[in-house]
Amino acid sequence: MQILSIISALIAAYLVLMNYHNIVTINLLNEKFAALTNLSIHTLQFDFAIYTIIVFFLGIFSVIFFFAPLYASLKTKFTAYKRELEKGSISNSNGEAKIKVLENKITVLEKALDDALKNR
């Protein structure tokens, strides 16, 4: 996924270098709509390099603002899930320790029973 980001940034940089002298015109209000509303025509003109950089950073900011709440909620869910796993592992380790103690007691009792039977 990161390789796609790097490739797209390199393509954008290449386009900026190849078209830095070209001009991009953005129509805010075109001729037909301006005639219908009796307003004047509004356009913005940028160098292609500036236009590409603006679009690039607007894309980055929109992704950050779009996914930030999702990331925050997933992070809280992940920490809660991690705590549950830690609680489960602690109880499992306690259970395993109790099983070991009981197994040791059984082996001691079996040995004592064998010794008692041999002495009779």
Beta strands, then each sheet from edge to edge (+ up, - down):
strand 1: 23-29
strand 2: 42-47
sheet 1: 1+ 2-
end
